């Protein structure tokens, strides 16, 4: 077996597999970061909207108690 066929049959596929795995890891990291950002935006909007409603409810209950 000569050096070129050994390289093409053994070493080159190994190197391609190693680099492909790293690029997939980076892609999934970006997907998780986007998912976390979307969840954070939804939570902020929900707290903002519910905070205003809760504040008005507490105010009406507080004035009814007095």
N, C-alpha and C positions, 0 to 999 in steps of 0.2 A: 504494500500500500504506500503510495507516495504522499508527499506532504500536502499537495493541493487537494486531493480527494479526501484526505483526513480532515482538512480544514472545512471543506464544503459539507462533509457528512456529519461532523461531530461538533466542531468549535463554533461555526457560524450559526447553526440553529440554537445552540446554548446562549450565545450572545444576544440573538434576536429575542429569545424568550425572556431574558433578564431585563432588557430595555422595555419590552412591551408591558411587563408587569408593573414597572415603575410608572409608566404613563397612565395606566389604568388607575393606579392608586391616587395620582394627582387629580384625575377626572372625578373620582368619587369624592374626594375631599372638597372640590369645588361644588359638587351637588349638595353635600351636607351643609356647606356654608350658606348656600342659597336657601336651603330649607330652614335653617336656623334664623336667617334674616327675615324670611317670610313669616315665620311663627312669631318673631319679636314684633313685627309690624302689626300683625293681627292682635296680639296681646295689648299693645299700646293703644290701638284704636278701641278695643273693647273696654279697657280701663277708663279711657277718656269718656266714652259714651255712658258707661254705667256709673262712673263717678259723678257726672252731672245729675243723672236721675236719682242716685242715692242721696246726693246732697239736698235735692229738692224734697225728697220724701222725709229725710230727717228734719228738715226745717218745718215742714207741715205737721209732723208728729210733735215736734218741740213746741210749736205755737198752740197746738190743740191741748197739750198737757198744761200749759200755763193758763 
